Each structure stands twice: as structure tokens, then as C-alpha cells.
Amino acid sequence: MSNEPKIAVDVDGVLADIYSPIFKRMGLPYTWEDVREWDFFDDLHVDRQTFWDAYKKLWSEEYKLIPLVEKDAPHIIAELRRRHFEIHIMCNRPRQTVSGTVLWLRFHRIEYDKLIVFPPLTDKTKYLNDYLFLVDDNLAYACGKVILFDRPWNQCVNARRIRSLQELLDILPSLSPPQRGWRGATGLPWGPLWGSSGEGRCACGGASSRGWSSRTRPDARPASLLLSPGETETGERR
């Protein structure tokens, strides 16, 4: 088992700009900048089902149309790995979009150590015990070991946040390998900004669904899918 500190990174809204291509596909004059609420459908008069159908279509069949949020993201992720941080891509999504997600990461040359996929509605904050932190745009995760990626739709909460992945390089120390004084995921040696402010379920609630349905029992651990780089959702390596 690796002794390198682990960082989890979300996909939609952090690495991938999923809104702009979906709105374009729907013939709507919006981009991600127009999304001002997490549950934005009524605000923008967007049909929920049509949006999610387009989402699944893009990820499963047209992943190359999905742009990066930050063009430098692949370089930044690679630099974090060079500094001996283990990168786990951690996301919630429908099963039929997983292969497209793997191919999208490869298409944009985003390096990672593991891809962990949970079903929609899974509260990822319950599975961060072994992580330094999770970078996510979901405002419902804005506590504990989560660093909120600053987006127009998560401005209504006070939280530790970054406006660019570049800020991780500016803040995190270079550990090569983890040095004396490293205390792992439950305690960070470089100051209160990065200390854990609480464990377990966030006081602000669990993951907002945005309209997903789920059959997962609230008290049951969801069946996550764990893939290594180069492996597809079917288990094939390409």
C-alpha cells in the first residue's frame, strides 16, 4: 500500500466543463457562467430530464466535446503526482458514462492513480478517512476534508475554497517522500487552514441530487467502481 498522501479530485465542475456543451447541444444560449444555483433548472428554465439525457449522451458517446475547466489542469495534476501526492479521481455518475469518463481523462492526458466511481447521490464525504482532502464543487460537501472548487453555483456557503487547481501547488508542501512530521489524513502539519474541521456527515447535508434518482439505501455503502489508469469500465485495458 502506498504511503503517499492521497488527494481526491472530482470531475464534473472541477476538471470537466459539462454545462457548456450540454447547453449547446440543447440549443440554449448558456455556458457554465450562467449557472448560479446548484439546482439551476427552474432558474434557467431548463428541462431536467432533457439535460440529464444530454449529459449521459455526451459522456457515453461524445466525450471529446467536453472541454476542460482549466486548460492547465493536466499539468497541475501531473505536478502534484511528481511531488509524491497520490491522485484519485472520485466522482458520482451513471454506470453508462464510466467508460466515456476513462476515455475523456486519457484524451486530455490527465494522470491519476485510481478512478473511484460512486452511483449518483452517494455522499463522498463518508469515504475520505484515508484522504488528505477532496476537491469538489458540490456546496453540500463544504466542510470537513473538502476544499470547495470555486464556481458560481456554490457561492452561498462559507467554506475553504480554491479558485484554481494551481493554488494547490502554491499551498501544499513538496514531500519527497513524506517526511518526518507527516501525520497522514487525520492531521496536517502545516497549519489550521488545512486541518480537518470535522468528520462524518457534513452539517450542511449530503449530496444534492439535482434530479437524480437512486435506489441506494442511505445507510448502505454503495457499490463503488475502482479502476486503474488504462482500464475501461468493462475491465478491458486499452
C-alpha positions in Angstrom: 0.0 0.0 0.0 1.3 3.4 -0.9 2.4 5.7 1.9 2.0 8.8 -0.3 -0.7 11.3 0.9 -3.9 10.9 -1.2 -5.8 13.7 -2.8 -9.3 13.1 -4.3 -10.5 15.2 -7.2 -14.0 15.5 -8.6 -14.7 15.5 -12.4 -17.8 17.5 -13.3 -17.3 21.2 -12.5 -13.7 20.7 -11.3 -11.9 19.1 -14.2 -14.7 18.9 -16.9 -16.9 21.8 -18.0 -20.0 19.7 -18.6 -22.5 22.6 -18.7 -21.4 24.5 -21.8 -21.5 21.5 -24.2 -24.9 20.3 -22.8 -26.4 23.8 -23.2 -25.1 24.0 -26.8 -26.5 20.5 -27.6 -29.9 21.7 -26.2 -29.8 24.8 -28.3 -29.6 27.1 -25.3 -27.6 30.3 -25.2 -25.9 29.5 -21.9 -22.4 28.5 -20.6 -21.2 27.4 -17.2 -21.0 31.0 -16.2 -24.8 31.3 -16.3 -25.3 28.5 -13.7 -25.8 30.5 -10.5 -27.6 27.8 -8.4 -26.7 24.2 -7.7 -30.3 23.2 -8.7 -30.4 25.6 -11.6 -33.2 24.1 -13.8 -36.0 26.4 -12.8 -33.8 29.5 -12.7 -32.7 28.9 -16.4 -35.9 27.3 -17.5 -34.1 24.1 -18.4 -35.9 20.8 -18.7 -34.3 18.5 -16.1 -34.8 15.2 -18.0 -33.6 16.6 -21.3 -30.5 17.9 -19.5 -29.6 14.6 -17.9 -30.3 12.7 -21.2 -27.8 15.0 -22.9 -25.4 14.5 -20.0 -25.4 10.8 -20.5 -25.2 11.0 -24.2 -22.1 13.3 -24.1 -20.2 11.2 -21.6 -21.0 7.9 -23.1 -20.7 8.8 -26.8 -19.3 12.3 -27.4 -16.8 12.8 -24.6 -14.3 14.7 -26.8 -16.8 17.6 -26.9 -16.5 18.1 -23.2 -13.8 20.8 -22.5 -11.5 21.2 -19.5 -12.5 23.7 -16.9 -8.8 24.8 -16.8 -6.5 24.1 -19.7 -3.6 23.7 -17.3 -5.3 21.0 -15.2 -3.4 18.1 -16.7 -0.1 19.8 -16.0 -1.1 20.7 -12.4 -2.3 17.1 -11.6 0.9 15.7 -13.1 2.9 18.1 -10.9 1.1 17.0 -7.8 2.0 13.4 -8.6 5.6 14.4 -9.2 5.6 15.9 -5.7 4.6 12.5 -4.4 0.8 13.0 -3.9 -1.4 10.1 -5.0 -4.3 11.4 -7.1 -7.6 9.6 -7.0 -10.3 10.8 -9.4 -13.5 10.4 -7.3 -16.9 11.1 -8.9 -20.6 10.2 -8.9 -22.1 9.2 -12.2 -24.4 6.7 -14.0 -22.8 3.5 -15.0 -23.2 4.0 -18.7 -20.9 7.1 -18.5 -18.0 5.5 -16.8 -16.1 4.2 -20.0 -16.5 7.7 -21.5 -15.1 9.2 -18.4 -12.0 7.0 -18.6 -11.5 7.9 -22.2 -12.0 11.6 -21.5 -9.3 11.5 -18.9 -7.0 9.8 -21.3 -8.0 12.2 -24.2 -6.9 15.1 -22.0 -3.9 13.3 -20.7 -4.9 13.6 -17.1 -2.7 11.4 -15.0 -4.1 9.7 -11.9 -3.5 6.7 -9.7 -7.1 5.5 -9.2 -10.6 6.3 -10.5 -13.3 5.7 -8.0 -16.9 6.0 -9.3 -19.9 6.0 -7.0 -23.5 5.9 -8.0 -25.5 9.2 -8.2 -26.5 10.6 -4.8 -23.6 9.0 -2.9 -22.2 11.2 -0.2 -18.5 11.1 -0.9 -17.6 12.7 2.4 -18.3 9.4 4.1 -15.3 7.8 2.3 -12.5 10.3 3.0 -10.8 8.8 6.0 -7.7 7.9 4.1 -7.5 11.2 2.2 -5.8 14.5 2.7 -8.8 16.2 1.2 -11.3 16.1 -1.7 -11.5 19.0 -4.2 -15.2 19.3 -5.3 -17.7 21.9 -6.5 -20.7 20.5 -4.6 -21.7 23.0 -2.0 -23.2 20.2 0.1 -19.7 18.9 0.8 -18.4 22.3 2.1 -17.0 21.1 5.4 -14.6 18.5 6.8 -11.9 17.3 4.4 -13.4 19.1 1.4 -11.8 22.0 -0.4 -14.5 23.7 -2.5 -13.6 24.5 -6.1 -14.9 28.0 -6.5 -17.8 28.1 -9.0 -20.8 30.5 -9.5 -23.2 27.8 -8.2 -21.5 27.3 -4.8 -21.2 30.9 -3.6 -23.9 30.6 -0.9 -21.7 28.8 1.7 -18.7 29.8 3.7 -16.0 27.2 3.0 -12.4 26.6 2.4 -12.1 27.1 -1.3 -9.7 27.4 -4.2 -10.3 29.3 -7.4 -7.9 27.3 -9.5 -6.1 24.0 -9.1 -2.9 26.0 -9.3 -3.5 27.1 -5.8 -2.8 23.5 -4.6 0.7 23.8 -5.9 1.1 27.1 -4.1 -0.1 25.8 -0.8 0.9 22.2 -0.4 4.4 21.4 0.6 6.6 19.3 -1.6 7.0 15.9 0.1 9.6 13.6 -1.5 8.8 11.1 0.1 6.5 12.1 3.0 8.9 13.5 5.6 9.2 13.3 9.4 6.2 15.1 10.9 3.7 13.9 8.3 0.6 12.9 10.2 -1.5 11.5 7.4 -5.1 12.2 6.6 -6.3 12.9 10.1 -3.8 15.7 10.9 -1.8 18.1 8.7 1.5 19.6 9.9 1.3 22.9 8.0 -1.4 24.9 9.7 -5.0 25.3 10.6 -6.2 26.2 7.0 -5.8 22.6 6.0 -6.8 20.9 9.3 -9.9 18.8 9.4 -12.8 20.7 10.8 -14.9 17.7 11.4 -15.6 14.1 10.4 -18.6 12.2 9.2 -21.6 13.7 7.5 -21.5 17.4 6.8 -23.7 19.7 8.8 -24.8 21.3 5.6 -26.3 18.0 4.4 -25.5 15.3 1.9 -25.1 15.5 -1.8 -27.7 17.4 -3.6 -29.3 15.3 -6.3 -30.1 17.8 -9.0 -32.8 15.4 -10.0 -31.0 12.0 -10.0 -32.9 9.1 -8.6 -31.2 6.4 -6.5 -32.0 3.1 -5.1 -29.1 3.1 -2.6 -30.2 2.8 1.0 -29.0 5.8 3.0 -27.2 3.6 5.5 -25.7 1.2 2.9 -22.2 1.6 1.4 -22.7 2.0 -2.4 -21.1 -0.4 -4.8 -18.2 1.8 -6.0 -16.3 1.0 -9.1 -12.5 1.2 -8.8 -10.4 1.4 -12.0 -6.7 1.8 -12.6 -5.3 4.0 -15.4 -5.7 2.4 -18.8 -8.6 0.2 -17.6 -12.1 0.5 -19.0 -15.4 0.1 -17.2 -15.7 -3.4 -18.6 -12.3 -4.4 -17.2 -10.5 -4.2 -20.6 -7.2 -2.4 -20.8 -6.6 -0.1 -23.8 
